[in-house]
Amino acid sequence: MKTEIETAGKTDGPPVPQEKKQRELILAEVRDYVRHRKLVPPFSMEELEKHVSRVAADIDGGNGFRGFITVLLSNEVWRDTLALIPYERRILLLPQCLRSKDCNAEMDEFGLICDECGRCPIGKLQAEAEGVGYVVLIAEGTTVVTQLLASGKVDAVIGVSCTSALERSFPHMASHAVPGMAIPLFKNGCVSTEVDVDWVMDAIHLKTRGKWIGRHDLDELRNEVKLWFQKESLETMMGIGDTTTERISIEWLGKGGHRWRPFLAACVYKVLKGAECEIPESMQKLALAVECFHKASLVHDDIEDDDDIRYGDETLHKEHGVPIALNAGDLLIGEGYRMITEAGGDPDRTVRMLSVATEGHRTLCLGQGEELIWMRARDGLAASTVLDIFRRKTAPAFNVATQIGAIHGGADGEVLDVLAKFSESLGIAYQIKDDLSDLDEDRKNVRLSLLSALSAEHVDNPEQKARQLLEHYKNEAVRSLSPLESAHLKGLLRRLVTKIIDGD
């Protein structure tokens, strides 16, 4: 049976019901919808719109309030997560336009300094929130909030704003998987706006029993991973001897690079074990194994492409010659398998990790083989074929990383299936991004490129098309996370897409 809602009065931006009873009716519909489904945040905009359409269909005139329903649905999906977060780890963001016309409050670099005169609800809301431990900002926009989130000082946001501003901020919040609730103004404008104070108070005091495991600091974890590749750490963990071959290999392993693959492995493991879990030596060895495989593939790739420079220095074969470089790369492959077997733990898990690594190794070689055959013939390749090579050549390393971290962390088969799809799309997006970054480089050798394939197909603007494909595969990576039932794992992987592809 459809809920009947009267048409709202005219407002700026997407409409909000003017009567409290009307707003409560829609909220009740949204809560009933969420309660009867397993909805795990964060949502992509596509996921959210799908659910909004279903809720709106059960409300007479509901399509006229889609923006309002969008905000409420996102709130309810995050509600249980936000309720676990301590008050002192939350921020309340209030808009300056909520103040009265005769407000005499001063401004500083962060926003309005409310003197709690009582002529508008700002002072009451600020006092209530600060009384339980919130950080409160009275400012417009998301710049300050973004800075606070980046600093690690807050884990969640409760914001008051107009529906149009809330809709614009959703992609930013979603890309960073920030738990949040938004209370839309029901009277918009630039001054003397109005909000349902009861709703804001309810959000401020939202709390439930349970332990908040914390928001993983990705920058801190990435820096920790980088430390594992310092010379002393590598020699200790890998037990390298004093032969020249071992020295050459370990020096190459410790050279440059983003360390995305061992970072991915460590991230997945840590979120499965909990934020307070210290990463054990066994997981560090597995992360080294992941990087051993990757660095070996780069040695061989540089030889096959006859590249001169890697990480700003001579490639390994230019420095030591092809035979020595080939042997060093082969040694790194062996070291990777050795690290997996020496990581210890459950024998069944070890076998599964070895199986993932061998399948990844095989798939990468097949992808590289297709590229080498193309380099010999220099025949034209369709863009779809290039993307398939990316799927085989680049994506497997991401899959090996996430699967090894997940298996060691105790993930089940359903999670591993999601990670396989996620890694494939992430790997393709990463390679497209790499192709686009090569536009400004003067390469000596012609190599397989999506841009070249698009040009050969007479695409009007190859770069623009490549960027569209980049967005497509990035979004595919996000969409693949939908089946996950853990908000922490889903949120972490969503943040990793942003960090790896967008460089945030």
MIGU-381291 format. One line per field, with one value per residue (C-alpha): x, y, z; residue number from 1; chain. Coordinates in nm, 3 decimals. Layout:
BEGIN
xx: (X / ...)
yy: (Y / ...)
zz: (Z / ...)
i: (NUM / ...)
ch: (A / ...)
# end
This chain:
BEGIN
xx: (0.000 / 0.144 / 0.207 / 0.037 / 0.245 / 0.124 / 0.324 / 0.581 / 0.592 / 0.833 / 1.195 / 1.535 / 1.686 / 1.521 / 1.201 / 1.162 / 0.817 / 0.725 / 0.510 / 0.683 / 0.420 / 0.504 / 0.876 / 0.816 / 0.603 / 0.880 / 1.139 / 0.923 / 0.905 / 1.282 / 1.350 / 1.109 / 1.283 / 1.631 / 1.520 / 1.399 / 1.716 / 2.084 / 2.220 / 2.590 / 2.757 / 2.922 / 2.696 / 2.791 / 2.554 / 2.425 / 2.339 / 2.177 / 1.961 / 1.838 / 1.711 / 1.573 / 1.361 / 1.211 / 1.129 / 0.984 / 0.758 / 0.587 / 0.507 / 0.241 / 0.428 / 0.753 / 0.944 / 0.900 / 1.106 / 1.388 / 1.660 / 1.507 / 1.467 / 1.828 / 1.954 / 1.736 / 1.828 / 2.199 / 2.146 / 1.971 / 2.230 / 2.507 / 2.303 / 2.427 / 2.789 / 2.777 / 2.612 / 2.926 / 3.163 / 3.249 / 3.112 / 3.462 / 3.545 / 3.254 / 3.211 / 2.888 / 2.879 / 2.619 / 2.551 / 2.603 / 2.273 / 2.089 / 2.167 / 1.915 / 1.918 / 2.035 / 2.321 / 2.624 / 2.856 / 3.213 / 3.390 / 3.733 / 3.921 / 3.709 / 3.367 / 3.116 / 3.197 / 2.853 / 2.790 / 2.476 / 2.244 / 1.938 / 1.800 / 1.858 / 1.904 / 2.281 / 2.379 / 2.154 / 2.281 / 2.643 / 2.617 / 2.443 / 2.703 / 3.009 / 2.867 / 2.905 / 3.239 / 3.175 / 3.388 / 3.146 / 3.202 / 2.966 / 3.084 / 2.984 / 3.139 / 3.346 / 3.703 / 3.751 / 3.581 / 3.808 / 4.113 / 3.992 / 3.919 / 4.263 / 4.422 / 4.261 / 4.095 / 3.738 / 3.577 / 3.224 / 3.029 / 2.680 / 2.592 / 2.306 / 2.256 / 2.018 / 1.938 / 2.121 / 2.444 / 2.404 / 2.363 / 2.680 / 2.877 / 2.763 / 3.026 / 3.305 / 3.180 / 3.126 / 3.473 / 3.631 / 3.376 / 3.304 / 3.023 / 2.779 / 2.429 / 2.276 / 1.977 / 1.833 / 1.706 / 1.333 / 1.344 / 1.632 / 1.791 / 2.096 / 1.971 / 1.734 / 1.697 / 1.519 / 1.590 / 1.407 / 1.594 / 1.454 / 1.614 / 1.950 / 1.930 / 1.846 / 2.151 / 2.378 / 2.282 / 2.277 / 2.471 / 2.464 / 2.659 / 2.942 / 3.303 / 3.415 / 3.714 / 3.836 / 3.893 / 4.211 / 4.477 / 4.582 / 4.874 / 5.015 / 4.978 / 5.136 / 5.436 / 5.466 / 5.468 / 5.739 / 5.959 / 5.954 / 6.149 / 6.442 / 6.767 / 6.800 / 6.440 / 6.465 / 6.785 / 6.635 / 6.302 / 6.433 / 6.751 / 6.952 / 7.305 / 7.619 / 7.629 / 7.641 / 7.326 / 7.131 / 7.264 / 7.157 / 6.810 / 6.749 / 6.871 / 6.626 / 6.345 / 6.415 / 6.416 / 6.135 / 5.778 / 5.444 / 5.428 / 5.057 / 5.048 / 5.201 / 4.998 / 4.677 / 4.766 / 4.838 / 4.519 / 4.290 / 4.453 / 4.435 / 4.069 / 3.976 / 4.168 / 4.068 / 4.230 / 4.401 / 4.575 / 4.948 / 5.058 / 5.256 / 5.583 / 5.398 / 5.190 / 5.498 / 5.663 / 5.355 / 5.362 / 5.728 / 5.630 / 5.373 / 5.636 / 5.894 / 5.659 / 5.589 / 5.953 / 6.053 / 5.792 / 5.936 / 6.287 / 6.162 / 5.932 / 6.218 / 6.432 / 6.154 / 6.076 / 6.447 / 6.373 / 6.663 / 6.517 / 6.315 / 6.261 / 6.488 / 6.789 / 6.918 / 6.706 / 6.860 / 6.965 / 7.127 / 7.326 / 7.427 / 7.352 / 7.064 / 7.183 / 7.240 / 6.913 / 6.717 / 6.868 / 6.794 / 6.432 / 6.405 / 6.554 / 6.290 / 6.015 / 6.168 / 6.202 / 5.833 / 5.728 / 5.973 / 5.825 / 5.476 / 5.586 / 5.789 / 5.509 / 5.374 / 5.017 / 4.752 / 4.885 / 4.557 / 4.581 / 4.941 / 4.838 / 4.558 / 4.798 / 5.047 / 4.766 / 4.663 / 5.025 / 5.088 / 4.764 / 4.849 / 5.199 / 5.063 / 4.797 / 5.049 / 5.280 / 4.996 / 4.913 / 5.276 / 5.307 / 5.025 / 5.198 / 5.533 / 5.372 / 5.213 / 5.550 / 5.703 / 5.425 / 5.323 / 4.976 / 4.686 / 4.499 / 4.141 / 4.094 / 3.896 / 4.199 / 4.428 / 4.193 / 4.196 / 4.577 / 4.554 / 4.314 / 4.575 / 4.895 / 4.822 / 4.516 / 4.665 / 4.917 / 4.636 / 4.438 / 4.732 / 4.781 / 4.420 / 4.366 / 4.679 / 4.589 / 4.233 / 4.326 / 4.579 / 4.316 / 4.064 / 3.820 / 3.564 / 3.504 / 3.236 / 3.474 / 3.747 / 3.509 / 3.431 / 3.801 / 3.873 / 3.621 / 3.735 / 4.102 / 4.034 / 3.857 / 4.107 / 4.399 / 4.253 / 4.178 / 4.532 / 4.684 / 4.464 / 4.577 / 4.938 / 4.875 / 4.736 / 5.033 / 5.265 / 5.121 / 5.377 / 5.672 / 5.912 / 5.950 / 6.219 / 6.015 / 5.664 / 5.464 / 5.115 / 4.881 / 4.507 / 4.545 / 4.719 / 4.446 / 4.175 / 4.354 / 4.378 / 4.002 / 3.964 / 3.806 / 3.759 / 3.926 / 4.132 / 4.239 / 3.882 / 3.764 / 4.047 / 3.944 / 3.586 / 3.707 / 3.914 / 3.601 / 3.407 / 3.652 / 3.694 / 3.317 / 3.315 / 3.560 / 3.325 / 3.017 / 3.184 / 3.188 / 2.809 / 2.780 / 3.016 / 2.844 / 3.122 / 3.097 / 3.459 / 3.597 / 3.370 / 3.461 / 3.833 / 3.832 / 3.624 / 3.885 / 4.165 / 4.008 / 4.019 / 4.375 / 4.523 / 4.336 / 4.271 / 4.596 / 4.420)
yy: (0.000 / 0.333 / 0.609 / 0.931 / 1.246 / 1.594 / 1.810 / 2.023 / 2.399 / 2.555 / 2.557 / 2.598 / 2.269 / 1.926 / 1.965 / 1.862 / 1.808 / 2.117 / 1.941 / 1.736 / 1.463 / 1.426 / 1.403 / 1.142 / 0.932 / 0.916 / 0.841 / 0.553 / 0.412 / 0.436 / 0.271 / -0.012 / -0.067 / -0.078 / -0.296 / -0.572 / -0.584 / -0.645 / -0.312 / -0.262 / 0.077 / 0.247 / 0.270 / 0.381 / 0.641 / 0.371 / 0.141 / 0.421 / 0.533 / 0.176 / 0.160 / 0.513 / 0.417 / 0.126 / 0.338 / 0.620 / 0.369 / 0.290 / 0.656 / 0.846 / 1.140 / 0.989 / 1.068 / 1.434 / 1.378 / 1.163 / 1.395 / 1.385 / 1.007 / 0.971 / 1.154 / 0.956 / 0.620 / 0.694 / 0.798 / 0.477 / 0.257 / 0.427 / 0.454 / 0.139 / 0.207 / 0.568 / 0.468 / 0.271 / 0.564 / 0.756 / 1.111 / 1.254 / 1.097 / 1.272 / 1.615 / 1.817 / 2.052 / 2.330 / 2.580 / 2.951 / 3.020 / 2.872 / 3.186 / 3.467 / 3.783 / 3.997 / 3.763 / 3.951 / 3.651 / 3.688 / 3.474 / 3.313 / 3.096 / 2.792 / 2.958 / 3.123 / 3.172 / 3.136 / 3.336 / 3.129 / 3.429 / 3.206 / 3.381 / 3.069 / 2.696 / 2.699 / 2.775 / 2.506 / 2.241 / 2.340 / 2.330 / 1.992 / 1.838 / 1.985 / 1.877 / 1.511 / 1.550 / 1.649 / 1.880 / 2.144 / 2.362 / 2.629 / 2.664 / 2.613 / 2.354 / 2.043 / 2.173 / 2.194 / 1.857 / 1.698 / 1.835 / 1.700 / 1.358 / 1.351 / 1.440 / 1.136 / 1.344 / 1.242 / 0.922 / 1.036 / 1.341 / 1.465 / 1.749 / 1.994 / 2.147 / 2.191 / 1.878 / 2.001 / 2.054 / 1.714 / 1.547 / 1.716 / 1.605 / 1.240 / 1.125 / 1.273 / 1.104 / 0.776 / 0.772 / 0.806 / 0.567 / 0.822 / 0.718 / 1.006 / 1.131 / 1.435 / 1.637 / 1.842 / 2.194 / 2.204 / 2.577 / 2.668 / 2.993 / 3.191 / 3.323 / 3.223 / 2.867 / 2.607 / 2.249 / 1.988 / 2.038 / 1.712 / 1.519 / 1.686 / 1.612 / 1.249 / 1.219 / 1.390 / 1.146 / 0.835 / 0.570 / 0.196 / -0.059 / -0.225 / -0.163 / 0.065 / -0.106 / 0.223 / 0.372 / 0.238 / 0.501 / 0.408 / 0.650 / 0.514 / 0.155 / 0.239 / 0.394 / 0.082 / -0.137 / 0.077 / 0.018 / -0.355 / -0.287 / -0.110 / -0.302 / -0.407 / -0.528 / -0.722 / -0.896 / -0.988 / -1.121 / -1.295 / -1.435 / -1.337 / -1.476 / -1.299 / -1.397 / -1.128 / -1.268 / -1.233 / -0.881 / -0.773 / -0.921 / -0.768 / -0.427 / -0.443 / -0.552 / -0.251 / -0.001 / 0.253 / 0.186 / 0.258 / -0.076 / -0.092 / -0.472 / -0.550 / -0.258 / -0.415 / -0.749 / -0.586 / -0.375 / -0.670 / -0.875 / -0.594 / -0.510 / -0.877 / -0.901 / -0.560 / -0.217 / -0.298 / -0.604 / -0.568 / -0.711 / -1.026 / -1.129 / -1.400 / -1.135 / -0.923 / -1.221 / -1.271 / -0.903 / -0.946 / -1.246 / -1.036 / -0.772 / -1.036 / -1.159 / -0.804 / -0.695 / -1.011 / -0.934 / -0.583 / -0.719 / -0.946 / -0.677 / -0.427 / -0.681 / -0.772 / -0.403 / -0.307 / -0.019 / 0.186 / 0.351 / 0.230 / 0.437 / 0.706 / 0.470 / 0.218 / -0.091 / -0.405 / -0.550 / -0.221 / -0.213 / -0.580 / -0.731 / -0.947 / -1.287 / -1.160 / -0.966 / -1.268 / -1.480 / -1.217 / -1.204 / -1.582 / -1.578 / -1.330 / -1.562 / -1.844 / -1.616 / -1.528 / -1.890 / -1.950 / -1.660 / -1.810 / -2.150 / -2.000 / -1.770 / -2.062 / -2.103 / -2.348 / -2.586 / -2.569 / -2.191 / -2.216 / -2.446 / -2.207 / -1.912 / -2.104 / -2.195 / -1.828 / -1.723 / -1.990 / -1.910 / -1.541 / -1.612 / -1.821 / -1.563 / -1.278 / -1.472 / -1.537 / -1.166 / -1.069 / -1.330 / -1.171 / -0.834 / -0.979 / -1.143 / -0.809 / -0.633 / -0.871 / -0.834 / -0.471 / -0.552 / -0.335 / -0.447 / -0.363 / -0.169 / -0.464 / -0.690 / -0.444 / -0.438 / -0.819 / -0.813 / -0.569 / -0.815 / -1.089 / -0.892 / -0.629 / -0.748 / -1.081 / -0.907 / -0.716 / -1.037 / -1.229 / -0.946 / -0.923 / -1.301 / -1.374 / -1.106 / -1.238 / -1.607 / -1.537 / -1.322 / -1.608 / -1.487 / -1.727 / -1.824 / -1.559 / -1.280 / -1.427 / -1.431 / -1.062 / -0.981 / -1.157 / -0.939 / -0.628 / -0.691 / -0.748 / -0.414 / -0.232 / -0.376 / -0.272 / 0.078 / 0.104 / 0.010 / 0.261 / 0.525 / 0.425 / 0.460 / 0.809 / 0.909 / 0.807 / 1.084 / 1.326 / 1.085 / 1.052 / 0.675 / 0.523 / 0.216 / 0.178 / -0.036 / -0.174 / 0.112 / 0.158 / 0.507 / 0.374 / 0.114 / 0.378 / 0.599 / 0.308 / 0.263 / 0.630 / 0.733 / 1.110 / 1.180 / 0.879 / 1.044 / 1.131 / 0.779 / 0.632 / 0.847 / 0.728 / 0.368 / 0.447 / 0.572 / 0.268 / 0.017 / 0.220 / 0.213 / -0.159 / -0.214 / -0.025 / -0.210 / -0.545 / -0.478 / -0.480 / -0.844 / -0.784 / -0.810 / -0.636 / -0.256 / -0.237 / -0.446 / -0.282 / 0.064 / -0.008 / -0.139 / 0.160 / 0.392 / 0.197 / 0.254 / 0.629 / 0.620 / 0.401 / 0.535 / 0.897 / 0.938 / 1.067)
zz: (0.000 / -0.101 / 0.151 / 0.046 / 0.070 / -0.014 / -0.252 / -0.075 / -0.092 / -0.338 / -0.224 / -0.384 / -0.501 / -0.466 / -0.258 / 0.105 / 0.261 / 0.461 / 0.719 / 0.990 / 0.958 / 0.589 / 0.658 / 0.928 / 0.693 / 0.433 / 0.703 / 0.826 / 0.472 / 0.433 / 0.770 / 0.691 / 0.355 / 0.510 / 0.800 / 0.566 / 0.353 / 0.410 / 0.292 / 0.359 / 0.319 / 0.146 / -0.160 / -0.506 / -0.650 / -0.883 / -0.591 / -0.399 / -0.692 / -0.742 / -0.384 / -0.397 / -0.700 / -0.509 / -0.204 / -0.417 / -0.594 / -0.261 / -0.195 / -0.389 / -0.538 / -0.412 / -0.731 / -0.647 / -0.332 / -0.472 / -0.340 / 0.008 / -0.004 / -0.123 / 0.184 / 0.425 / 0.270 / 0.293 / 0.657 / 0.750 / 0.582 / 0.782 / 1.103 / 1.280 / 1.186 / 1.300 / 1.629 / 1.721 / 1.670 / 1.991 / 2.008 / 2.031 / 1.693 / 1.515 / 1.363 / 1.342 / 1.044 / 1.059 / 0.780 / 0.837 / 0.660 / 0.960 / 1.162 / 1.203 / 0.990 / 1.284 / 1.382 / 1.519 / 1.547 / 1.423 / 1.165 / 1.166 / 0.916 / 1.008 / 0.998 / 1.229 / 1.600 / 1.759 / 2.077 / 2.155 / 2.162 / 2.116 / 1.808 / 1.594 / 1.666 / 1.598 / 1.957 / 2.102 / 1.859 / 1.909 / 2.289 / 2.280 / 2.047 / 2.217 / 2.552 / 2.458 / 2.278 / 1.915 / 1.707 / 1.573 / 1.269 / 1.141 / 0.785 / 0.423 / 0.194 / 0.261 / 0.247 / 0.624 / 0.676 / 0.416 / 0.597 / 0.931 / 0.784 / 0.622 / 0.956 / 1.118 / 1.391 / 1.307 / 1.184 / 1.101 / 0.989 / 1.073 / 0.841 / 0.798 / 0.455 / 0.163 / -0.039 / -0.350 / -0.152 / 0.015 / -0.324 / -0.451 / -0.146 / -0.167 / -0.423 / -0.212 / 0.107 / -0.077 / -0.237 / 0.108 / 0.268 / 0.540 / 0.778 / 0.783 / 0.834 / 0.671 / 0.786 / 0.500 / 0.548 / 0.479 / 0.415 / 0.185 / 0.083 / 0.178 / 0.513 / 0.795 / 0.669 / 0.881 / 0.987 / 1.190 / 1.519 / 1.660 / 1.376 / 1.435 / 1.807 / 1.734 / 1.508 / 1.762 / 2.040 / 1.822 / 2.010 / 2.062 / 2.260 / 2.079 / 1.994 / 1.713 / 1.554 / 1.415 / 1.075 / 0.920 / 0.859 / 0.506 / 0.493 / 0.817 / 0.695 / 0.361 / 0.535 / 0.751 / 0.440 / 0.281 / 0.586 / 0.515 / 0.195 / 0.353 / 0.311 / 0.675 / 0.699 / 0.373 / 0.480 / 0.817 / 0.693 / 0.381 / 0.533 / 0.228 / 0.201 / 0.088 / -0.279 / -0.548 / -0.710 / -0.385 / -0.333 / -0.682 / -0.632 / -0.292 / -0.405 / -0.695 / -0.464 / -0.242 / -0.527 / -0.582 / -0.680 / -0.517 / -0.329 / -0.415 / -0.427 / -0.086 / 0.050 / -0.084 / 0.074 / 0.411 / 0.397 / 0.330 / 0.606 / 0.859 / 0.800 / 0.837 / 1.164 / 1.306 / 1.328 / 1.658 / 1.514 / 1.466 / 1.133 / 1.216 / 1.054 / 0.862 / 0.680 / 0.621 / 0.449 / 0.233 / 0.136 / 0.039 / -0.173 / -0.359 / -0.435 / -0.534 / -0.805 / -0.924 / -0.930 / -1.116 / -1.382 / -1.421 / -1.476 / -1.752 / -1.895 / -1.920 / -2.104 / -2.345 / -2.414 / -2.415 / -2.176 / -2.042 / -1.731 / -1.434 / -1.117 / -1.254 / -1.278 / -1.530 / -1.569 / -1.421 / -1.757 / -1.864 / -1.541 / -1.520 / -1.861 / -1.977 / -1.844 / -1.489 / -1.492 / -1.613 / -1.339 / -1.072 / -1.185 / -1.173 / -0.823 / -0.709 / -0.834 / -0.631 / -0.328 / -0.355 / -0.340 / -0.055 / 0.146 / 0.109 / 0.233 / 0.519 / 0.636 / 0.836 / 0.948 / 0.836 / 0.565 / 0.372 / 0.354 / 0.239 / -0.045 / -0.143 / -0.148 / -0.359 / -0.597 / -0.629 / -0.691 / -0.956 / -1.142 / -1.131 / -1.260 / -1.546 / -1.646 / -1.641 / -1.873 / -2.116 / -2.123 / -2.167 / -2.440 / -2.638 / -2.611 / -2.725 / -3.028 / -3.118 / -3.082 / -3.335 / -3.591 / -3.518 / -3.646 / -3.539 / -3.230 / -3.139 / -2.816 / -2.679 / -2.737 / -2.560 / -2.262 / -2.257 / -2.245 / -1.953 / -1.787 / -1.815 / -1.767 / -1.501 / -1.309 / -1.185 / -0.958 / -0.787 / -0.751 / -0.602 / -0.351 / -0.233 / -0.233 / -0.030 / 0.226 / 0.246 / 0.271 / 0.547 / 0.718 / 0.717 / 0.450 / 0.309 / -0.055 / -0.116 / -0.016 / -0.236 / -0.534 / -0.481 / -0.450 / -0.780 / -0.966 / -0.779 / -0.860 / -1.228 / -1.272 / -1.051 / -1.248 / -1.584 / -1.451 / -1.318 / -1.654 / -1.838 / -1.591 / -1.665 / -2.038 / -1.987 / -1.772 / -2.059 / -2.276 / -2.133 / -2.159 / -2.450 / -2.479 / -2.699 / -2.788 / -2.921 / -2.682 / -2.654 / -2.572 / -2.541 / -2.684 / -2.995 / -3.044 / -3.008 / -3.260 / -3.505 / -3.470 / -3.569 / -3.241 / -3.253 / -2.919 / -2.800 / -2.477 / -2.381 / -2.466 / -2.258 / -1.963 / -2.005 / -1.999 / -1.690 / -1.513 / -1.634 / -1.486 / -1.170 / -1.128 / -1.209 / -0.921 / -0.689 / -0.817 / -0.762 / -0.386 / -0.359 / -0.230 / 0.065 / 0.403 / 0.596 / 0.597 / 0.712 / 0.424 / 0.168 / 0.294 / 0.294 / -0.062 / -0.175 / -0.024 / -0.193 / -0.535 / -0.469 / -0.337 / -0.613 / -0.915 / -0.818 / -0.626 / -0.314)
i: (1 / 2 / 3 / 4 / 5 / 6 / 7 / 8 / 9 / 10 / 11 / 12 / 13 / 14 / 15 / 16 / 17 / 18 / 19 / 20 / 21 / 22 / 23 / 24 / 25 / 26 / 27 / 28 / 29 / 30 / 31 / 32 / 33 / 34 / 35 / 36 / 37 / 38 / 39 / 40 / 41 / 42 / 43 / 44 / 45 / 46 / 47 / 48 / 49 / 50 / 51 / 52 / 53 / 54 / 55 / 56 / 57 / 58 / 59 / 60 / 61 / 62 / 63 / 64 / 65 / 66 / 67 / 68 / 69 / 70 / 71 / 72 / 73 / 74 / 75 / 76 / 77 / 78 / 79 / 80 / 81 / 82 / 83 / 84 / 85 / 86 / 87 / 88 / 89 / 90 / 91 / 92 / 93 / 94 / 95 / 96 / 97 / 98 / 99 / 100 / 101 / 102 / 103 / 104 / 105 / 106 / 107 / 108 / 109 / 110 / 111 / 112 / 113 / 114 / 115 / 116 / 117 / 118 / 119 / 120 / 121 / 122 / 123 / 124 / 125 / 126 / 127 / 128 / 129 / 130 / 131 / 132 / 133 / 134 / 135 / 136 / 137 / 138 / 139 / 140 / 141 / 142 / 143 / 144 / 145 / 146 / 147 / 148 / 149 / 150 / 151 / 152 / 153 / 154 / 155 / 156 / 157 / 158 / 159 / 160 / 161 / 162 / 163 / 164 / 165 / 166 / 167 / 168 / 169 / 170 / 171 / 172 / 173 / 174 / 175 / 176 / 177 / 178 / 179 / 180 / 181 / 182 / 183 / 184 / 185 / 186 / 187 / 188 / 189 / 190 / 191 / 192 / 193 / 194 / 195 / 196 / 197 / 198 / 199 / 200 / 201 / 202 / 203 / 204 / 205 / 206 / 207 / 208 / 209 / 210 / 211 / 212 / 213 / 214 / 215 / 216 / 217 / 218 / 219 / 220 / 221 / 222 / 223 / 224 / 225 / 226 / 227 / 228 / 229 / 230 / 231 / 232 / 233 / 234 / 235 / 236 / 237 / 238 / 239 / 240 / 241 / 242 / 243 / 244 / 245 / 246 / 247 / 248 / 249 / 250 / 251 / 252 / 253 / 254 / 255 / 256 / 257 / 258 / 259 / 260 / 261 / 262 / 263 / 264 / 265 / 266 / 267 / 268 / 269 / 270 / 271 / 272 / 273 / 274 / 275 / 276 / 277 / 278 / 279 / 280 / 281 / 282 / 283 / 284 / 285 / 286 / 287 / 288 / 289 / 290 / 291 / 292 / 293 / 294 / 295 / 296 / 297 / 298 / 299 / 300 / 301 / 302 / 303 / 304 / 305 / 306 / 307 / 308 / 309 / 310 / 311 / 312 / 313 / 314 / 315 / 316 / 317 / 318 / 319 / 320 / 321 / 322 / 323 / 324 / 325 / 326 / 327 / 328 / 329 / 330 / 331 / 332 / 333 / 334 / 335 / 336 / 337 / 338 / 339 / 340 / 341 / 342 / 343 / 344 / 345 / 346 / 347 / 348 / 349 / 350 / 351 / 352 / 353 / 354 / 355 / 356 / 357 / 358 / 359 / 360 / 361 / 362 / 363 / 364 / 365 / 366 / 367 / 368 / 369 / 370 / 371 / 372 / 373 / 374 / 375 / 376 / 377 / 378 / 379 / 380 / 381 / 382 / 383 / 384 / 385 / 386 / 387 / 388 / 389 / 390 / 391 / 392 / 393 / 394 / 395 / 396 / 397 / 398 / 399 / 400 / 401 / 402 / 403 / 404 / 405 / 406 / 407 / 408 / 409 / 410 / 411 / 412 / 413 / 414 / 415 / 416 / 417 / 418 / 419 / 420 / 421 / 422 / 423 / 424 / 425 / 426 / 427 / 428 / 429 / 430 / 431 / 432 / 433 / 434 / 435 / 436 / 437 / 438 / 439 / 440 / 441 / 442 / 443 / 444 / 445 / 446 / 447 / 448 / 449 / 450 / 451 / 452 / 453 / 454 / 455 / 456 / 457 / 458 / 459 / 460 / 461 / 462 / 463 / 464 / 465 / 466 / 467 / 468 / 469 / 470 / 471 / 472 / 473 / 474 / 475 / 476 / 477 / 478 / 479 / 480 / 481 / 482 / 483 / 484 / 485 / 486 / 487 / 488 / 489 / 490 / 491 / 492 / 493 / 494 / 495 / 496 / 497 / 498 / 499 / 500 / 501 / 502 / 503 / 504)
ch: (A / A / A / A / A / A / A / A / A / A / A / A / A / A / A / A / A / A / A / A / A / A / A / A / A / A / A / A / A / A / A / A / A / A / A / A / A / A / A / A / A / A / A / A / A / A / A / A / A / A / A / A / A / A / A / A / A / A / A / A / A / A / A / A / A / A / A / A / A / A / A / A / A / A / A / A / A / A / A / A / A / A / A / A / A / A / A / A / A / A / A / A / A / A / A / A / A / A / A / A / A / A / A / A / A / A / A / A / A / A / A / A / A / A / A / A / A / A / A / A / A / A / A / A / A / A / A / A / A / A / A / A / A / A / A / A / A / A / A / A / A / A / A / A / A / A / A / A / A / A / A / A / A / A / A / A / A / A / A / A / A / A / A / A / A / A / A / A / A / A / A / A / A / A / A / A / A / A / A / A / A / A / A / A / A / A / A / A / A / A / A / A / A / A / A / A / A / A / A / A / A / A / A / A / A / A / A / A / A / A / A / A / A / A / A / A / A / A / A / A / A / A / A / A / A / A / A / A / A / A / A / A / A / A / A / A / A / A / A / A / A / A / A / A / A / A / A / A / A / A / A / A / A / A / A / A / A / A / A / A / A / A / A / A / A / A / A / A / A / A / A / A / A / A / A / A / A / A / A / A / A / A / A / A / A / A / A / A / A / A / A / A / A / A / A / A / A / A / A / A / A / A / A / A / A / A / A / A / A / A / A / A / A / A / A / A / A / A / A / A / A / A / A / A / A / A / A / A / A / A / A / A / A / A / A / A / A / A / A / A / A / A / A / A / A / A / A / A / A / A / A / A / A / A / A / A / A / A / A / A / A / A / A / A / A / A / A / A / A / A / A / A / A / A / A / A / A / A / A / A / A / A / A / A / A / A / A / A / A / A / A / A / A / A / A / A / A / A / A / A / A / A / A / A / A / A / A / A / A / A / A / A / A / A / A / A / A / A / A / A / A / A / A / A / A / A / A / A / A / A / A / A / A / A / A / A / A / A / A / A / A / A / A / A / A / A / A / A / A / A / A / A / A / A / A / A / A / A / A / A / A / A / A / A / A / A / A / A / A / A / A / A / A / A / A / A / A / A / A / A / A / A / A / A / A / A / A / A / A / A / A / A / A / A / A / A / A / A / A / A / A / A / A / A)
# end
